[in-house]
Amino acid sequence: MIQSLRVRVVIGAFAAIVFILLVLGYGLSRVFSGYVAERYRVEMAVIVDQLAAGLELRNEKVVLEKTPSDPRFTLPGSGRYWQVAPESGEVLRSRSLWDVDLPADALLPADYGFLAAEGPDGADLLVYQRAISLDGPNGSRRFTLSAAFDRFEFDDAVAQFHSAMALMLTLSATVLVAAAIFQVGVGLAPLVRLQQRVGLVRSGQANSVDDVGVSELRPLVSELNLLLQERETAVERARARASDLAHGLKTPLTVLLHVADHLPPTERELARQQVDLIRQRADRQLQSARLGVEQMSLTELGSLVGKLVMVLRPITEPRGIEWQIRVPAGLAVDMDAADFAEALGNVLDNATRFARGEIRITAAAADKAAVIIVEDDGPGASEADLAILPSRGVHLGEDGSGSGLGLSITADILSAYGGSLELGRAKLGGLSVKLSVPLRG
């Protein structure tokens, strides 16, 4: 099924135009053919009237005082013919018929009220006939008067009209279809403007949808603005509830940490790890609650990457680790800055832990997404480990440090924004992390 409204409307208009022009063409063809047939019928009727006016009976002999004056009647096969056929006796006919007789009562009916006959050289004729009676000394006698013309003349006139009409209708169809396409473009332009203004709201550049100047769309614009207001209210409620939950968890977790101080060393360390894990997971759930309601903002990658590297550089400088950053200026994504900072920060944190001498950050636009690749020259990971690293609680640190939540949190954040996370082997020898994020608007 066709999904495009523009294509649907154009196809519908094209079908309507073709149907109307076909009906119009058929009607014009019938009208013109009838007109031509009527002209020939009038011409043949005049010839028959002339024959009837000049026909007499003298001493029981048929005499035609005056024949039709058209010179074509004197030329064999000229295209104009007449004939006078009595019930009995000699048949009178025009020289153009040569030696061909037109049957008086055995002709087949043809189109438009004419009869069909065969003329000189096998030409098809259309015949107009009329029966009359003349009174004589021995009573009345019956005659059949016939006037005929070549069918080719009629068919050729109709064919020429059809050719001219086909050209005219084709040009008309072309103009009408072009006008329909133009009209569809003009008619759907307000929808395009509405899409652009909704995009501005989605990207955080506007708080409401402006009027597109079309009365039919104003109710839709009004409903969209009401929906945005309700959404903003829902966002505020979600933030308030998240803040309440965060404050509500702090006190119990602090109490648990104080209680853990009175436990033996082994149990104390285990309890502290579990409390930290609860805090991390609670923070993640609060972050997930915020995702999806703060996506109407833009984040400029170059600036944010620079800030993250500035924070991490003091950690890597003592180890002699170099940073290679290649991020195009002006590259921005549809993502909240705090969410993107958390997602990329988890990846950079892993890179600083395992890198030996170099960390490389590259970014570029590909299709409709920004691709950020973080590589290090650390030990990397095997193919089997690459498949499970994004899972929660999985980490490859030999000292057992880390919660194993960093990459899983990053994957969750990217997924919430329509992005993705891919792991692989870096050209530097270590781990390569590829983050794909939707581009601006």
C-alpha positions in Angstrom: 0.0 0.0 0.0 1.3 3.5 -0.9 2.4 5.3 2.2 3.0 8.8 0.7 0.0 11.1 0.9 1.5 13.2 -1.9 1.7 10.2 -4.2 -1.8 9.1 -3.2 -3.3 12.5 -4.1 -1.4 12.7 -7.4 -2.4 9.2 -8.4 -6.0 9.9 -7.5 -5.9 13.2 -9.5 -4.3 11.5 -12.4 -6.9 8.7 -12.5 -9.7 11.2 -12.2 -8.3 13.3 -15.1 -7.8 10.3 -17.3 -11.3 9.1 -16.6 -12.9 12.5 -17.3 -10.9 13.0 -20.5 -11.8 9.5 -21.7 -15.5 10.2 -21.1 -15.1 13.6 -22.7 -13.3 12.1 -25.7 -15.9 9.4 -26.2 -18.7 12.0 -26.0 -17.0 14.4 -28.4 -16.3 11.4 -30.8 -20.0 10.5 -30.8 -21.1 14.1 -31.2 -18.7 14.7 -34.1 -19.5 11.4 -35.8 -23.2 12.2 -35.5 -22.6 15.6 -36.9 -20.6 14.3 -39.9 -23.2 11.6 -40.5 -26.0 14.2 -40.4 -24.2 16.4 -43.0 -23.9 13.4 -45.4 -27.5 12.4 -44.7 -28.7 15.9 -45.7 -26.5 15.8 -48.8 -27.9 12.4 -49.8 -31.4 13.5 -49.1 -31.0 16.5 -51.4 -29.8 14.2 -54.2 -32.8 11.9 -53.6 -35.1 15.0 -53.7 -33.6 16.1 -57.0 -34.2 12.6 -58.4 -37.8 12.5 -57.2 -38.4 16.0 -58.7 -37.2 15.0 -62.1 -38.8 11.5 -62.3 -41.8 11.1 -64.7 -43.8 8.4 -66.5 -44.3 8.9 -70.2 -46.3 6.2 -72.0 -45.4 3.8 -69.2 -41.7 4.6 -69.7 -39.6 6.0 -66.9 -38.0 9.3 -67.8 -35.6 11.4 -65.6 -36.0 14.9 -66.9 -33.2 16.4 -64.9 -30.2 14.6 -63.1 -28.2 16.0 -60.2 -25.7 18.5 -61.4 -22.7 17.4 -59.3 -19.9 16.6 -61.9 -18.7 13.7 -59.7 -21.7 11.7 -60.9 -20.2 11.6 -64.4 -16.9 10.1 -63.3 -16.7 6.3 -62.6 -15.8 5.6 -59.0 -15.7 9.3 -58.1 -17.3 8.8 -54.6 -20.8 10.1 -55.4 -23.5 7.9 -56.8 -27.3 7.8 -57.5 -29.7 5.2 -58.8 -33.4 4.9 -59.6 -34.8 1.4 -59.4 -38.4 0.7 -60.5 -40.2 -2.5 -59.4 -39.7 -3.7 -62.9 -38.0 -2.4 -65.9 -34.7 -0.6 -66.7 -32.7 0.8 -63.8 -31.4 4.3 -64.1 -28.1 5.1 -62.5 -25.3 7.7 -62.5 -22.3 7.1 -64.7 -20.1 7.0 -61.6 -21.7 3.6 -60.7 -20.5 2.3 -64.1 -22.1 -1.2 -64.3 -22.8 -1.8 -60.6 -26.4 -1.9 -59.4 -27.4 -1.1 -55.8 -29.8 -3.6 -54.5 -33.2 -2.1 -53.7 -34.1 -4.3 -50.7 -31.2 -6.5 -49.8 -28.8 -3.9 -48.2 -27.4 -4.5 -44.7 -27.9 -1.7 -42.2 -24.7 0.4 -41.4 -24.0 3.1 -38.8 -26.0 6.2 -38.3 -29.0 5.0 -40.3 -27.2 4.4 -43.6 -27.2 1.1 -45.5 -24.0 -0.8 -46.6 -23.3 -1.7 -50.2 -20.4 -2.5 -52.5 -19.6 0.0 -55.2 -17.2 0.2 -58.2 -13.8 -1.6 -57.6 -15.2 -3.2 -54.4 -15.3 0.1 -52.5 -17.6 0.2 -49.4 -20.5 2.5 -49.8 -23.0 4.1 -47.4 -26.4 4.3 -49.0 -29.4 6.5 -48.4 -32.6 5.2 -49.8 -36.2 6.4 -50.2 -39.2 4.7 -51.8 -41.7 6.7 -53.8 -44.8 6.0 -56.0 -45.7 7.7 -59.3 -49.3 7.6 -60.8 -49.6 6.5 -64.4 -52.4 5.6 -66.8 -52.3 2.0 -65.7 -52.0 2.8 -62.0 -49.2 3.8 -59.6 -45.7 2.4 -59.9 -43.2 2.1 -57.0 -39.6 3.3 -57.3 -36.5 3.1 -54.9 -34.3 6.1 -55.1 -30.7 5.7 -53.8 -27.9 8.1 -53.1 -24.5 6.8 -52.0 -21.0 7.9 -51.1 -17.7 6.2 -50.3 -17.5 5.1 -46.7 -13.8 6.0 -46.7 -14.7 9.7 -46.8 -16.8 9.4 -43.6 -14.1 7.2 -41.8 -11.3 9.5 -42.9 -13.1 12.6 -41.5 -13.7 10.9 -38.2 -10.1 9.6 -38.0 -8.7 13.1 -38.6 -10.9 14.4 -35.9 -9.8 11.6 -33.5 -6.1 12.4 -34.2 -6.6 16.1 -33.5 -8.7 15.3 -30.4 -6.2 12.8 -29.1 -3.4 15.4 -29.4 -5.6 18.0 -27.7 -6.6 15.6 -24.9 -3.0 14.5 -24.3 -1.9 18.1 -24.0 -4.9 18.8 -21.7 -4.0 15.8 -19.5 -0.4 16.9 -19.3 -1.4 20.4 -18.2 -4.0 19.1 -15.8 -1.6 16.6 -14.2 1.1 19.3 -13.9 -1.5 21.6 -12.3 -2.5 18.8 -9.9 1.1 18.2 -8.9 1.6 21.9 -8.3 -1.7 22.1 -6.4 -0.7 19.1 -4.2 2.7 20.8 -3.5 1.0 24.0 -2.5 -1.7 22.2 -0.5 0.8 20.1 1.4 3.3 22.9 2.0 1.6 23.8 5.4 2.2 20.2 6.5 5.9 20.6 5.7 6.1 23.8 7.7 4.3 22.0 10.6 6.8 19.2 10.4 9.7 21.7 10.5 8.3 23.5 13.5 7.6 20.3 15.4 11.2 19.4 14.7 12.3 22.7 16.2 10.4 21.8 19.4 11.9 18.3 19.4 15.4 19.6 19.1 14.9 22.1 21.9 15.0 25.2 19.8 11.4 26.1 20.5 8.9 25.5 23.3 5.7 25.4 21.3 4.5 24.9 17.7 3.9 28.2 15.9 0.8 28.7 13.8 1.4 27.6 10.2 -1.1 30.0 8.7 -3.8 27.5 7.6 -7.2 27.4 9.4 -7.6 23.7 8.9 -4.4 22.9 10.8 -4.9 25.3 13.6 -6.9 22.8 15.7 -4.0 20.3 15.2 -1.4 22.9 16.2 -3.5 23.8 19.3 -3.7 20.1 20.3 0.1 19.7 19.8 0.7 22.7 22.1 -1.6 21.3 24.7 0.2 18.0 24.5 3.5 19.7 24.9 2.2 21.5 28.0 1.0 18.2 29.5 4.4 16.7 28.7 6.2 19.5 30.4 4.0 19.0 33.5 4.8 15.3 33.4 8.5 16.1 33.2 8.4 18.3 36.2 6.5 15.6 38.2 9.0 13.0 37.1 11.9 15.1 38.2 10.3 15.9 41.5 9.6 12.2 42.2 13.1 11.2 41.1 14.6 13.9 43.5 12.3 12.6 46.3 13.5 9.1 45.7 17.1 10.1 45.7 16.8 11.9 49.0 14.8 9.1 50.4 17.6 6.5 49.6 20.5 8.6 51.0 19.6 8.3 54.6 19.0 4.5 54.7 22.2 3.9 52.8 24.2 6.2 55.1 22.9 4.3 58.1 23.9 1.0 56.5 27.4 2.3 56.0 27.7 3.3 59.6 26.4 -0.1 60.7 28.9 -1.8 58.3 31.8 0.0 60.3 31.0 -2.3 63.2 31.3 -5.5 61.2 34.5 -7.6 60.8 36.9 -6.4 58.1 35.8 -9.0 55.5 32.0 -8.5 56.0 32.6 -4.7 56.3 34.2 -4.5 52.9 31.5 -6.7 51.3 28.7 -4.6 52.8 30.3 -1.4 51.5 30.6 -2.9 48.0 26.9 -3.8 48.1 25.9 -0.4 49.3 27.9 1.2 46.5 26.2 -1.2 44.0 22.8 -0.2 45.3 23.7 3.5 44.9 24.9 2.9 41.3 21.8 1.0 40.4 19.5 3.5 42.0 21.3 6.3 40.1 20.8 4.3 36.9 17.1 3.9 37.5 16.8 7.6 38.2 18.7 8.3 35.0 16.4 6.0 33.1 13.3 7.7 34.4 14.7 11.0 33.1 15.6 9.6 29.7 13.0 10.1 27.1 11.7 13.3 28.7 14.8 15.4 28.1 15.6 14.5 24.6 14.6 17.9 23.1 18.1 19.4 23.3 21.3 19.6 21.2 24.8 18.7 22.3 27.8 20.0 20.5 30.3 17.1 20.5 33.6 19.0 20.2 33.0 21.1 23.3 31.7 18.2 25.4 34.5 15.8 24.4 37.1 18.6 25.3 35.6 19.0 28.7 35.6 15.3 29.5 39.3 14.9 28.3 40.2 17.9 30.4 38.8 16.2 33.5 40.6 12.9 32.7 43.9 14.2 31.6 45.4 14.7 35.1 44.8 10.9 35.6 46.6 9.9 32.4 49.5 12.4 32.4 51.5 10.6 35.1 51.4 7.4 33.0 52.5 9.2 29.8 49.2 8.6 27.9 48.6 10.8 24.9 45.2 11.9 23.7 44.4 12.1 20.0 41.1 14.0 19.4 39.6 14.4 15.9 36.1 15.8 16.3 34.7 18.1 13.5 33.6 21.6 14.6 29.8 22.1 14.6 28.9 18.4 14.8 25.9 18.1 17.2 23.5 15.4 18.2 19.9 15.2 19.5 20.9 14.2 23.0 20.9 15.8 26.4 24.4 16.9 27.4 24.3 15.2 30.8 23.2 11.9 29.3 25.9 12.1 26.6 28.5 13.0 29.1 27.6 10.0 31.2 27.6 7.6 28.2 30.9 8.8 26.7 32.4 9.3 30.2 32.0 5.6 31.0 33.8 4.6 27.8 36.6 7.1 28.4 36.9 6.0 32.0 37.5 2.4 30.8 40.0 3.6 28.2 42.0 5.5 30.9 42.2 2.4 33.0 43.5 0.0 30.3 45.4 2.3 27.9 49.2 2.0 27.9 50.3 5.0 25.9 47.6 6.4 23.6 43.8 7.0 23.5 42.2 8.1 20.3 38.8 9.8 19.9 37.4 10.3 16.4 33.9 11.5 15.3 32.2 11.9 12.0 28.7 12.1 10.5 27.5 9.0 8.7 24.0 8.8 7.2 21.7 10.3 9.8 23.9 9.6 12.8 27.1 10.9 14.4 29.6 8.1 15.0 32.1 8.5 17.9 34.9 5.9 18.1 37.1 5.6 21.2 40.2 3.4 20.8 43.1 2.6 23.2 46.3 0.6 23.0 45.6 -1.6 26.0 45.2 -5.4 26.1 41.8 -5.3 24.4 39.4 -8.2 24.7 38.8 -11.6 23.0 35.9 -12.2 20.6 34.1 -14.1 23.3 34.6 -11.2 25.8 33.4 -8.6 23.3 30.0 -10.3 23.1 29.4 -10.1 26.8 31.1 -6.8 27.8 27.9 -4.7 27.5 26.1 -7.0 29.9 25.6 -5.7 33.5 28.2 -6.7 36.0 30.8 -7.9 33.5 34.3 -6.4 33.7 37.8 -7.5 32.7 39.9 -5.8 35.3 42.4 -8.3 36.8 42.2 -6.6 40.2 38.4 -7.0 40.4 37.9 -3.2 40.4 34.9 -1.7 38.7 31.2 -2.6 39.0 30.8 -3.8 35.4 27.9 -1.3 34.8 29.7 1.3 32.8 29.2 -0.1 29.3 25.7 -1.4 30.1 24.7 2.0 31.3 26.2 3.6 28.1 24.3 1.0 26.0 21.0 1.8 27.8 21.4 5.6 27.3 22.2 5.3 23.6 19.3 2.9 23.1 16.9 5.4 24.8 18.0 8.0 22.2 17.8 5.7 19.2 21.5 5.1 19.1 23.7 2.0 19.5 27.0 0.7 21.0 29.4 -1.6 19.2 32.7 -3.1 20.5 35.6 -4.4 18.5 39.4 -4.6 18.1 41.1 -1.2 17.8 43.9 -0.5 15.2 46.0 0.5 18.2 45.7 -3.0 19.5 43.3 -2.4 22.4 39.5 -2.0 22.6 37.4 0.0 20.1 34.1 1.4 21.2 31.8 2.8 18.6 28.9 5.0 19.7 26.2 6.0 17.2 23.9 8.9 18.1 21.2 10.6 15.9 22.3 13.8 14.3 20.7 17.1 14.9 17.2 17.5 13.5 
